[in-house]
Amino acid sequence: METMVLERARGCMIGQLAGDALGSLVEFESTESIRRKYPGGLRELADGGTFNTIAGQPTDDSEMALMLARTLVERKTYDAEATL
C-alpha cells in the first residue's frame, strides 16, 4: 500500500512539473488569446511566455509544490510554518 501511495505522489509531482512548464507559455493570458495562438491546443514545450522561460523550465509554482512535498516527507504531516 505504501508503495502505491508513493507512486501516486510521484505521478502527481511529475504532472505538476510538466503542466507548470507547459502552462508558463500562456500564464496570465486570456482564454481568447490562448485559443488564437494555439487553435489545436498547447501541446509542445517552447521558450517564451510571460516570464520568458526556457522550454521545460519550472516556475515558482513548481518550486512551492516541491517545498511542500519535501516538508510533507520530512515531517510526515502538513506544517504551515515550515512551508512559509
mmCIF file as gemmi writes it, N, C-alpha and C atoms, coordinates in Angstrom:
data_model
loop_
_atom_site.group_PDB
_atom_site.id
_atom_site.type_symbol
_atom_site.label_atom_id
_atom_site.label_alt_id
_atom_site.label_comp_id
_atom_site.label_asym_id
_atom_site.label_entity_id
_atom_site.label_seq_id
_atom_site.pdbx_PDB_ins_code
_atom_site.Cartn_x
_atom_site.Cartn_y
_atom_site.Cartn_z
_atom_site.occupancy
_atom_site.B_iso_or_equiv
_atom_site.pdbx_formal_charge
_atom_site.auth_seq_id
_atom_site.auth_asym_id
_atom_site.pdbx_PDB_model_num
ATOM 1 N N . MET Axp A 1 ? 0.83 -1.203 0 1 0 ? 1 A 1
ATOM 2 C CA . MET Axp A 1 ? 0 0 0 1 0 ? 1 A 1
ATOM 3 C C . MET Axp A 1 ? 0.866 1.255 0 1 0 ? 1 A 1
ATOM 4 N N . GLU Axp A 2 ? 1.913 1.267 0.805 1 0 ? 2 A 1
ATOM 5 C CA . GLU Axp A 2 ? 2.794 2.435 0.887 1 0 ? 2 A 1
ATOM 6 C C . GLU Axp A 2 ? 3.459 2.718 -0.461 1 0 ? 2 A 1
ATOM 7 N N . THR Axp A 3 ? 3.85 1.668 -1.174 1 0 ? 3 A 1
ATOM 8 C CA . THR Axp A 3 ? 4.467 1.821 -2.489 1 0 ? 3 A 1
ATOM 9 C C . THR Axp A 3 ? 3.498 2.473 -3.452 1 0 ? 3 A 1
ATOM 10 N N . MET Axp A 4 ? 2.227 2.08 -3.408 1 0 ? 4 A 1
ATOM 11 C CA . MET Axp A 4 ? 1.215 2.648 -4.29 1 0 ? 4 A 1
ATOM 12 C C . MET Axp A 4 ? 1.042 4.143 -4.004 1 0 ? 4 A 1
ATOM 13 N N . VAL Axp A 5 ? 1.014 4.508 -2.758 1 0 ? 5 A 1
ATOM 14 C CA . VAL Axp A 5 ? 0.86 5.913 -2.382 1 0 ? 5 A 1
ATOM 15 C C . VAL Axp A 5 ? 2.058 6.72 -2.876 1 0 ? 5 A 1
ATOM 16 N N . LEU Axp A 6 ? 3.253 6.176 -2.711 1 0 ? 6 A 1
ATOM 17 C CA . LEU Axp A 6 ? 4.46 6.856 -3.17 1 0 ? 6 A 1
ATOM 18 C C . LEU Axp A 6 ? 4.449 7.023 -4.689 1 0 ? 6 A 1
ATOM 19 N N . GLU Axp A 7 ? 4.043 6.008 -5.415 1 0 ? 7 A 1
ATOM 20 C CA . GLU Axp A 7 ? 3.978 6.093 -6.872 1 0 ? 7 A 1
ATOM 21 C C . GLU Axp A 7 ? 2.953 7.141 -7.315 1 0 ? 7 A 1
ATOM 22 N N . ARG Axp A 8 ? 1.83 7.199 -6.637 1 0 ? 8 A 1
ATOM 23 C CA . ARG Axp A 8 ? 0.816 8.197 -6.965 1 0 ? 8 A 1
ATOM 24 C C . ARG Axp A 8 ? 1.335 9.602 -6.681 1 0 ? 8 A 1
ATOM 25 N N . ALA Axp A 9 ? 2.048 9.76 -5.574 1 0 ? 9 A 1
ATOM 26 C CA . ALA Axp A 9 ? 2.626 11.062 -5.228 1 0 ? 9 A 1
ATOM 27 C C . ALA Axp A 9 ? 3.649 11.48 -6.281 1 0 ? 9 A 1
ATOM 28 N N . ARG Axp A 10 ? 4.468 10.548 -6.713 1 0 ? 10 A 1
ATOM 29 C CA . ARG Axp A 10 ? 5.442 10.851 -7.771 1 0 ? 10 A 1
ATOM 30 C C . ARG Axp A 10 ? 4.735 11.269 -9.05 1 0 ? 10 A 1
ATOM 31 N N . GLY Axp A 11 ? 3.688 10.562 -9.403 1 0 ? 11 A 1
ATOM 32 C CA . GLY Axp A 11 ? 2.918 10.903 -10.598 1 0 ? 11 A 1
ATOM 33 C C . GLY Axp A 11 ? 2.317 12.295 -10.499 1 0 ? 11 A 1
ATOM 34 N N . CYS Axp A 12 ? 1.824 12.637 -9.334 1 0 ? 12 A 1
ATOM 35 C CA . CYS Axp A 12 ? 1.274 13.984 -9.125 1 0 ? 12 A 1
ATOM 36 C C . CYS Axp A 12 ? 2.346 15.043 -9.315 1 0 ? 12 A 1
ATOM 37 N N . MET Axp A 13 ? 3.523 14.796 -8.769 1 0 ? 13 A 1
ATOM 38 C CA . MET Axp A 13 ? 4.615 15.77 -8.891 1 0 ? 13 A 1
ATOM 39 C C . MET Axp A 13 ? 5.06 15.909 -10.346 1 0 ? 13 A 1
ATOM 40 N N . ILE Axp A 14 ? 5.181 14.803 -11.055 1 0 ? 14 A 1
ATOM 41 C CA . ILE Axp A 14 ? 5.583 14.866 -12.464 1 0 ? 14 A 1
ATOM 42 C C . ILE Axp A 14 ? 4.536 15.628 -13.272 1 0 ? 14 A 1
ATOM 43 N N . GLY Axp A 15 ? 3.278 15.345 -13.017 1 0 ? 15 A 1
ATOM 44 C CA . GLY Axp A 15 ? 2.21 16.067 -13.708 1 0 ? 15 A 1
ATOM 45 C C . GLY Axp A 15 ? 2.218 17.547 -13.383 1 0 ? 15 A 1
ATOM 46 N N . GLN Axp A 16 ? 2.482 17.888 -12.136 1 0 ? 16 A 1
ATOM 47 C CA . GLN Axp A 16 ? 2.533 19.287 -11.73 1 0 ? 16 A 1
ATOM 48 C C . GLN Axp A 16 ? 3.685 20.001 -12.43 1 0 ? 16 A 1
ATOM 49 N N . LEU Axp A 17 ? 4.844 19.378 -12.44 1 0 ? 17 A 1
ATOM 50 C CA . LEU Axp A 17 ? 6.024 19.987 -13.07 1 0 ? 17 A 1
ATOM 51 C C . LEU Axp A 17 ? 5.823 20.158 -14.578 1 0 ? 17 A 1
ATOM 52 N N . ALA Axp A 18 ? 5.309 19.129 -15.233 1 0 ? 18 A 1
ATOM 53 C CA . ALA Axp A 18 ? 5.092 19.202 -16.679 1 0 ? 18 A 1
ATOM 54 C C . ALA Axp A 18 ? 4.012 20.234 -17.022 1 0 ? 18 A 1
ATOM 55 N N . GLY Axp A 19 ? 2.925 20.207 -16.284 1 0 ? 19 A 1
ATOM 56 C CA . GLY Axp A 19 ? 1.845 21.16 -16.527 1 0 ? 19 A 1
ATOM 57 C C . GLY Axp A 19 ? 2.273 22.594 -16.272 1 0 ? 19 A 1
ATOM 58 N N . ASP Axp A 20 ? 3.082 22.794 -15.255 1 0 ? 20 A 1
ATOM 59 C CA . ASP Axp A 20 ? 3.579 24.129 -14.943 1 0 ? 20 A 1
ATOM 60 C C . ASP Axp A 20 ? 4.481 24.64 -16.06 1 0 ? 20 A 1
ATOM 61 N N . ALA Axp A 21 ? 5.399 23.8 -16.521 1 0 ? 21 A 1
ATOM 62 C CA . ALA Axp A 21 ? 6.312 24.204 -17.591 1 0 ? 21 A 1
ATOM 63 C C . ALA Axp A 21 ? 5.546 24.506 -18.878 1 0 ? 21 A 1
ATOM 64 N N . LEU Axp A 22 ? 4.562 23.693 -19.195 1 0 ? 22 A 1
ATOM 65 C CA . LEU Axp A 22 ? 3.756 23.911 -20.396 1 0 ? 22 A 1
ATOM 66 C C . LEU Axp A 22 ? 2.892 25.164 -20.232 1 0 ? 22 A 1
ATOM 67 N N . GLY Axp A 23 ? 2.271 25.289 -19.088 1 0 ? 23 A 1
ATOM 68 C CA . GLY Axp A 23 ? 1.376 26.417 -18.836 1 0 ? 23 A 1
ATOM 69 C C . GLY Axp A 23 ? 2.081 27.755 -18.725 1 0 ? 23 A 1
ATOM 70 N N . SER Axp A 24 ? 3.377 27.732 -18.445 1 0 ? 24 A 1
ATOM 71 C CA . SER Axp A 24 ? 4.097 29.005 -18.32 1 0 ? 24 A 1
ATOM 72 C C . SER Axp A 24 ? 4.091 29.783 -19.632 1 0 ? 24 A 1
ATOM 73 N N . LEU Axp A 25 ? 3.875 29.096 -20.741 1 0 ? 25 A 1
ATOM 74 C CA . LEU Axp A 25 ? 3.816 29.772 -22.039 1 0 ? 25 A 1
ATOM 75 C C . LEU Axp A 25 ? 2.584 30.661 -22.18 1 0 ? 25 A 1
ATOM 76 N N . VAL Axp A 26 ? 1.557 30.384 -21.411 1 0 ? 26 A 1
ATOM 77 C CA . VAL Axp A 26 ? 0.305 31.145 -21.544 1 0 ? 26 A 1
ATOM 78 C C . VAL Axp A 26 ? -0.171 31.748 -20.217 1 0 ? 26 A 1
ATOM 79 N N . GLU Axp A 27 ? 0.694 31.737 -19.235 1 0 ? 27 A 1
ATOM 80 C CA . GLU Axp A 27 ? 0.31 32.255 -17.914 1 0 ? 27 A 1
ATOM 81 C C . GLU Axp A 27 ? -0.14 33.713 -18.013 1 0 ? 27 A 1
ATOM 82 N N . PHE Axp A 28 ? -1.265 33.997 -17.403 1 0 ? 28 A 1
ATOM 83 C CA . PHE Axp A 28 ? -1.888 35.321 -17.336 1 0 ? 28 A 1
ATOM 84 C C . PHE Axp A 28 ? -2.502 35.786 -18.652 1 0 ? 28 A 1
ATOM 85 N N . GLU Axp A 29 ? -2.575 34.925 -19.663 1 0 ? 29 A 1
ATOM 86 C CA . GLU Axp A 29 ? -3.222 35.293 -20.921 1 0 ? 29 A 1
ATOM 87 C C . GLU Axp A 29 ? -4.7 34.93 -20.853 1 0 ? 29 A 1
ATOM 88 N N . SER Axp A 30 ? -5.488 35.612 -21.64 1 0 ? 30 A 1
ATOM 89 C CA . SER Axp A 30 ? -6.921 35.323 -21.685 1 0 ? 30 A 1
ATOM 90 C C . SER Axp A 30 ? -7.175 34.036 -22.468 1 0 ? 30 A 1
ATOM 91 N N . THR Axp A 31 ? -8.325 33.45 -22.24 1 0 ? 31 A 1
ATOM 92 C CA . THR Axp A 31 ? -8.721 32.243 -22.961 1 0 ? 31 A 1
ATOM 93 C C . THR Axp A 31 ? -8.744 32.515 -24.462 1 0 ? 31 A 1
ATOM 94 N N . GLU Axp A 32 ? -9.243 33.665 -24.847 1 0 ? 32 A 1
ATOM 95 C CA . GLU Axp A 32 ? -9.323 34.013 -26.27 1 0 ? 32 A 1
ATOM 96 C C . GLU Axp A 32 ? -7.928 34.095 -26.889 1 0 ? 32 A 1
ATOM 97 N N . SER Axp A 33 ? -7.009 34.717 -26.191 1 0 ? 33 A 1
ATOM 98 C CA . SER Axp A 33 ? -5.635 34.855 -26.69 1 0 ? 33 A 1
ATOM 99 C C . SER Axp A 33 ? -4.974 33.487 -26.863 1 0 ? 33 A 1
ATOM 100 N N . ILE Axp A 34 ? -5.185 32.619 -25.895 1 0 ? 34 A 1
ATOM 101 C CA . ILE Axp A 34 ? -4.605 31.27 -25.957 1 0 ? 34 A 1
ATOM 102 C C . ILE Axp A 34 ? -5.196 30.504 -27.136 1 0 ? 34 A 1
ATOM 103 N N . ARG Axp A 35 ? -6.493 30.613 -27.32 1 0 ? 35 A 1
ATOM 104 C CA . ARG Axp A 35 ? -7.148 29.911 -28.444 1 0 ? 35 A 1
ATOM 105 C C . ARG Axp A 35 ? -6.65 30.417 -29.797 1 0 ? 35 A 1
ATOM 106 N N . ARG Axp A 36 ? -6.391 31.725 -29.896 1 0 ? 36 A 1
ATOM 107 C CA . ARG Axp A 36 ? -5.859 32.272 -31.145 1 0 ? 36 A 1
ATOM 108 C C . ARG Axp A 36 ? -4.442 31.761 -31.416 1 0 ? 36 A 1
ATOM 109 N N . LYS Axp A 37 ? -3.607 31.739 -30.384 1 0 ? 37 A 1
ATOM 110 C CA . LYS Axp A 37 ? -2.218 31.304 -30.545 1 0 ? 37 A 1
ATOM 111 C C . LYS Axp A 37 ? -2.092 29.804 -30.766 1 0 ? 37 A 1
ATOM 112 N N . TYR Axp A 38 ? -2.958 29.041 -30.092 1 0 ? 38 A 1
ATOM 113 C CA . TYR Axp A 38 ? -2.872 27.578 -30.127 1 0 ? 38 A 1
ATOM 114 C C . TYR Axp A 38 ? -4.246 26.989 -30.446 1 0 ? 38 A 1
ATOM 115 N N . PRO Axp A 39 ? -4.706 27.13 -31.692 1 0 ? 39 A 1
ATOM 116 C CA . PRO Axp A 39 ? -6.06 26.661 -32.035 1 0 ? 39 A 1
ATOM 117 C C . PRO Axp A 39 ? -6.254 25.16 -31.807 1 0 ? 39 A 1
ATOM 118 N N . GLY Axp A 40 ? -5.184 24.389 -31.892 1 0 ? 40 A 1
ATOM 119 C CA . GLY Axp A 40 ? -5.278 22.949 -31.645 1 0 ? 40 A 1
ATOM 120 C C . GLY Axp A 40 ? -4.923 22.582 -30.215 1 0 ? 40 A 1
ATOM 121 N N . GLY Axp A 41 ? -4.701 23.584 -29.393 1 0 ? 41 A 1
ATOM 122 C CA . GLY Axp A 41 ? -4.296 23.36 -28.007 1 0 ? 41 A 1
ATOM 123 C C . GLY Axp A 41 ? -2.783 23.452 -27.868 1 0 ? 41 A 1
ATOM 124 N N . LEU Axp A 42 ? -2.344 23.825 -26.709 1 0 ? 42 A 1
ATOM 125 C CA . LEU Axp A 42 ? -0.915 23.924 -26.411 1 0 ? 42 A 1
ATOM 126 C C . LEU Axp A 42 ? -0.393 22.518 -26.151 1 0 ? 42 A 1
ATOM 127 N N . ARG Axp A 43 ? 0.534 22.053 -26.976 1 0 ? 43 A 1
ATOM 128 C CA . ARG Axp A 43 ? 0.986 20.666 -26.901 1 0 ? 43 A 1
ATOM 129 C C . ARG Axp A 43 ? 2.489 20.487 -26.77 1 0 ? 43 A 1
ATOM 130 N N . GLU Axp A 44 ? 3.269 21.542 -27.036 1 0 ? 44 A 1
ATOM 131 C CA . GLU Axp A 44 ? 4.722 21.387 -27.033 1 0 ? 44 A 1
ATOM 132 C C . GLU Axp A 44 ? 5.392 22.442 -26.167 1 0 ? 44 A 1
ATOM 133 N N . LEU Axp A 45 ? 6.428 22.023 -25.472 1 0 ? 45 A 1
ATOM 134 C CA . LEU Axp A 45 ? 7.22 22.96 -24.685 1 0 ? 45 A 1
ATOM 135 C C . LEU Axp A 45 ? 8.035 23.841 -25.61 1 0 ? 45 A 1
ATOM 136 N N . ALA Axp A 46 ? 8.149 25.113 -25.269 1 0 ? 46 A 1
ATOM 137 C CA . ALA Axp A 46 ? 8.93 26.051 -26.077 1 0 ? 46 A 1
ATOM 138 C C . ALA Axp A 46 ? 9.409 27.185 -25.183 1 0 ? 46 A 1
ATOM 139 N N . ASP Axp A 47 ? 10.428 27.884 -25.635 1 0 ? 47 A 1
ATOM 140 C CA . ASP Axp A 47 ? 10.887 29.071 -24.928 1 0 ? 47 A 1
ATOM 141 C C . ASP Axp A 47 ? 9.828 30.159 -25.05 1 0 ? 47 A 1
ATOM 142 N N . GLY Axp A 48 ? 9.741 31.036 -24.033 1 0 ? 48 A 1
ATOM 143 C CA . GLY Axp A 48 ? 8.851 32.188 -24.148 1 0 ? 48 A 1
ATOM 144 C C . GLY Axp A 48 ? 7.929 32.344 -22.968 1 0 ? 48 A 1
ATOM 145 N N . GLY Axp A 49 ? 6.76 32.884 -23.24 1 0 ? 49 A 1
ATOM 146 C CA . GLY Axp A 49 ? 5.775 33.126 -22.205 1 0 ? 49 A 1
ATOM 147 C C . GLY Axp A 49 ? 5.998 34.454 -21.493 1 0 ? 49 A 1
ATOM 148 N N . THR Axp A 50 ? 5.137 34.722 -20.537 1 0 ? 50 A 1
ATOM 149 C CA . THR Axp A 50 ? 5.158 35.969 -19.778 1 0 ? 50 A 1
ATOM 150 C C . THR Axp A 50 ? 6.515 36.258 -19.157 1 0 ? 50 A 1
ATOM 151 N N . PHE Axp A 51 ? 7.165 35.237 -18.634 1 0 ? 51 A 1
ATOM 152 C CA . PHE Axp A 51 ? 8.437 35.429 -17.936 1 0 ? 51 A 1
ATOM 153 C C . PHE Axp A 51 ? 9.633 34.938 -18.748 1 0 ? 51 A 1
ATOM 154 N N . ASN Axp A 52 ? 9.407 34.717 -20.055 1 0 ? 52 A 1
ATOM 155 C CA . ASN Axp A 52 ? 10.462 34.295 -20.969 1 0 ? 52 A 1
ATOM 156 C C . ASN Axp A 52 ? 11.248 33.09 -20.439 1 0 ? 52 A 1
ATOM 157 N N . THR Axp A 53 ? 10.528 32.073 -20.025 1 0 ? 53 A 1
ATOM 158 C CA . THR Axp A 53 ? 11.165 30.85 -19.534 1 0 ? 53 A 1
ATOM 159 C C . THR Axp A 53 ? 11.716 30.049 -20.7 1 0 ? 53 A 1
ATOM 160 N N . ILE Axp A 54 ? 12.667 29.163 -20.386 1 0 ? 54 A 1
ATOM 161 C CA . ILE Axp A 54 ? 13.172 28.269 -21.416 1 0 ? 54 A 1
ATOM 162 C C . ILE Axp A 54 ? 12.293 27.021 -21.432 1 0 ? 54 A 1
ATOM 163 N N . ALA Axp A 55 ? 12.247 26.34 -22.548 1 0 ? 55 A 1
ATOM 164 C CA . ALA Axp A 55 ? 11.384 25.164 -22.7 1 0 ? 55 A 1
ATOM 165 C C . ALA Axp A 55 ? 11.627 24.173 -21.567 1 0 ? 55 A 1
ATOM 166 N N . GLY Axp A 56 ? 10.569 23.846 -20.849 1 0 ? 56 A 1
ATOM 167 C CA . GLY Axp A 56 ? 10.661 22.874 -19.763 1 0 ? 56 A 1
ATOM 168 C C . GLY Axp A 56 ? 11.017 23.46 -18.415 1 0 ? 56 A 1
ATOM 169 N N . GLN Axp A 57 ? 11.312 24.749 -18.36 1 0 ? 57 A 1
ATOM 170 C CA . GLN Axp A 57 ? 11.699 25.374 -17.091 1 0 ? 57 A 1
ATOM 171 C C . GLN Axp A 57 ? 10.493 25.501 -16.166 1 0 ? 57 A 1
ATOM 172 N N . PRO Axp A 58 ? 10.611 25.009 -14.933 1 0 ? 58 A 1
ATOM 173 C CA . PRO Axp A 58 ? 9.508 25.18 -13.993 1 0 ? 58 A 1
ATOM 174 C C . PRO Axp A 58 ? 9.448 26.617 -13.486 1 0 ? 58 A 1
ATOM 175 N N . THR Axp A 59 ? 8.297 27.008 -12.977 1 0 ? 59 A 1
ATOM 176 C CA . THR Axp A 59 ? 8.137 28.343 -12.414 1 0 ? 59 A 1
ATOM 177 C C . THR Axp A 59 ? 8.141 28.251 -10.889 1 0 ? 59 A 1
ATOM 178 N N . ASP Axp A 60 ? 7.871 29.368 -10.266 1 0 ? 60 A 1
ATOM 179 C CA . ASP Axp A 60 ? 7.805 29.39 -8.808 1 0 ? 60 A 1
ATOM 180 C C . ASP Axp A 60 ? 6.699 28.478 -8.283 1 0 ? 60 A 1
ATOM 181 N N . ASP Axp A 61 ? 5.684 28.225 -9.087 1 0 ? 61 A 1
ATOM 182 C CA . ASP Axp A 61 ? 4.618 27.308 -8.658 1 0 ? 61 A 1
ATOM 183 C C . ASP Axp A 61 ? 5.184 25.913 -8.394 1 0 ? 61 A 1
ATOM 184 N N . SER Axp A 62 ? 6.065 25.458 -9.271 1 0 ? 62 A 1
ATOM 185 C CA . SER Axp A 62 ? 6.699 24.148 -9.074 1 0 ? 62 A 1
ATOM 186 C C . SER Axp A 62 ? 7.638 24.164 -7.881 1 0 ? 62 A 1
ATOM 187 N N . GLU Axp A 63 ? 8.353 25.27 -7.713 1 0 ? 63 A 1
ATOM 188 C CA . GLU Axp A 63 ? 9.255 25.379 -6.557 1 0 ? 63 A 1
ATOM 189 C C . GLU Axp A 63 ? 8.465 25.278 -5.25 1 0 ? 63 A 1
ATOM 190 N N . MET Axp A 64 ? 7.3 25.916 -5.204 1 0 ? 64 A 1
ATOM 191 C CA . MET Axp A 64 ? 6.464 25.849 -3.997 1 0 ? 64 A 1
ATOM 192 C C . MET Axp A 64 ? 5.918 24.444 -3.784 1 0 ? 64 A 1
ATOM 193 N N . ALA Axp A 65 ? 5.508 23.787 -4.857 1 0 ? 65 A 1
ATOM 194 C CA . ALA Axp A 65 ? 4.998 22.415 -4.745 1 0 ? 65 A 1
ATOM 195 C C . ALA Axp A 65 ? 6.095 21.471 -4.255 1 0 ? 65 A 1
ATOM 196 N N . LEU Axp A 66 ? 7.315 21.648 -4.752 1 0 ? 66 A 1
ATOM 197 C CA . LEU Axp A 66 ? 8.439 20.815 -4.3 1 0 ? 66 A 1
ATOM 198 C C . LEU Axp A 66 ? 8.744 21.051 -2.826 1 0 ? 66 A 1
ATOM 199 N N . MET Axp A 67 ? 8.696 22.302 -2.397 1 0 ? 67 A 1
ATOM 200 C CA . MET Axp A 67 ? 8.934 22.609 -0.987 1 0 ? 67 A 1
ATOM 201 C C . MET Axp A 67 ? 7.872 21.954 -0.103 1 0 ? 67 A 1
ATOM 202 N N . LEU Axp A 68 ? 6.632 22.04 -0.528 1 0 ? 68 A 1
ATOM 203 C CA . LEU Axp A 68 ? 5.552 21.397 0.227 1 0 ? 68 A 1
ATOM 204 C C . LEU Axp A 68 ? 5.771 19.893 0.286 1 0 ? 68 A 1
ATOM 205 N N . ALA Axp A 69 ? 6.12 19.273 -0.827 1 0 ? 69 A 1
ATOM 206 C CA . ALA Axp A 69 ? 6.35 17.825 -0.858 1 0 ? 69 A 1
ATOM 207 C C . ALA Axp A 69 ? 7.503 17.434 0.06 1 0 ? 69 A 1
ATOM 208 N N . ARG Axp A 70 ? 8.596 18.181 0.005 1 0 ? 70 A 1
ATOM 209 C CA . ARG Axp A 70 ? 9.742 17.886 0.884 1 0 ? 70 A 1
ATOM 210 C C . ARG Axp A 70 ? 9.361 17.99 2.35 1 0 ? 70 A 1
ATOM 211 N N . THR Axp A 71 ? 8.562 18.999 2.666 1 0 ? 71 A 1
ATOM 212 C CA . THR Axp A 71 ? 8.125 19.185 4.055 1 0 ? 71 A 1
ATOM 213 C C . THR Axp A 71 ? 7.222 18.037 4.501 1 0 ? 71 A 1
ATOM 214 N N . LEU Axp A 72 ? 6.308 17.615 3.634 1 0 ? 72 A 1
ATOM 215 C CA . LEU Axp A 72 ? 5.417 16.504 3.975 1 0 ? 72 A 1
ATOM 216 C C . LEU Axp A 72 ? 6.206 15.222 4.222 1 0 ? 72 A 1
ATOM 217 N N . VAL Axp A 73 ? 7.213 14.974 3.396 1 0 ? 73 A 1
ATOM 218 C CA . VAL Axp A 73 ? 8.037 13.773 3.563 1 0 ? 73 A 1
ATOM 219 C C . VAL Axp A 73 ? 8.824 13.851 4.87 1 0 ? 73 A 1
ATOM 220 N N . GLU Axp A 74 ? 9.423 15.002 5.119 1 0 ? 74 A 1
ATOM 221 C CA . GLU Axp A 74 ? 10.247 15.165 6.323 1 0 ? 74 A 1
ATOM 222 C C . GLU Axp A 74 ? 9.433 15.13 7.612 1 0 ? 74 A 1
ATOM 223 N N . ARG Axp A 75 ? 8.3 15.837 7.625 1 0 ? 75 A 1
ATOM 224 C CA . ARG Axp A 75 ? 7.51 15.973 8.864 1 0 ? 75 A 1
ATOM 225 C C . ARG Axp A 75 ? 6.408 14.923 9.006 1 0 ? 75 A 1
ATOM 226 N N . LYS Axp A 76 ? 6.1 14.236 7.919 1 0 ? 76 A 1
ATOM 227 C CA . LYS Axp A 76 ? 5.027 13.224 7.909 1 0 ? 76 A 1
ATOM 228 C C . LYS Axp A 76 ? 3.647 13.821 8.17 1 0 ? 76 A 1
ATOM 229 N N . THR Axp A 77 ? 3.538 15.154 8.055 1 0 ? 77 A 1
ATOM 230 C CA . THR Axp A 77 ? 2.27 15.859 8.23 1 0 ? 77 A 1
ATOM 231 C C . THR Axp A 77 ? 2.419 17.255 7.631 1 0 ? 77 A 1
ATOM 232 N N . TYR Axp A 78 ? 1.3 17.937 7.454 1 0 ? 78 A 1
ATOM 233 C CA . TYR Axp A 78 ? 1.353 19.305 6.961 1 0 ? 78 A 1
ATOM 234 C C . TYR Axp A 78 ? 1.728 20.247 8.087 1 0 ? 78 A 1
ATOM 235 N N . ASP Axp A 79 ? 2.711 21.094 7.861 1 0 ? 79 A 1
ATOM 236 C CA . ASP Axp A 79 ? 3.166 22.062 8.836 1 0 ? 79 A 1
ATOM 237 C C . ASP Axp A 79 ? 3.23 23.426 8.139 1 0 ? 79 A 1
ATOM 238 N N . ALA Axp A 80 ? 2.212 24.248 8.357 1 0 ? 80 A 1
ATOM 239 C CA . ALA Axp A 80 ? 2.129 25.533 7.674 1 0 ? 80 A 1
ATOM 240 C C . ALA Axp A 80 ? 3.335 26.411 7.942 1 0 ? 80 A 1
ATOM 241 N N . GLU Axp A 81 ? 3.838 26.398 9.138 1 0 ? 81 A 1
ATOM 242 C CA . GLU Axp A 81 ? 5 27.227 9.493 1 0 ? 81 A 1
ATOM 243 C C . GLU Axp A 81 ? 6.244 26.819 8.706 1 0 ? 81 A 1
ATOM 244 N N . ALA Axp A 82 ? 6.397 25.536 8.452 1 0 ? 82 A 1
ATOM 245 C CA . ALA Axp A 82 ? 7.587 25.037 7.756 1 0 ? 82 A 1
ATOM 246 C C . ALA Axp A 82 ? 7.562 25.342 6.26 1 0 ? 82 A 1
ATOM 247 N N . THR Axp A 83 ? 6.404 25.714 5.741 1 0 ? 83 A 1
ATOM 248 C CA . THR Axp A 83 ? 6.3 25.954 4.298 1 0 ? 83 A 1
ATOM 249 C C . THR Axp A 83 ? 6.256 27.432 3.94 1 0 ? 83 A 1
ATOM 250 N N . LEU Axp A 84 ? 6.455 28.281 4.899 1 0 ? 84 A 1
ATOM 251 C CA . LEU Axp A 84 ? 6.442 29.729 4.617 1 0 ? 84 A 1
ATOM 252 C C . LEU Axp A 84 ? 7.688 30.176 3.924 1 0 ? 84 A 1
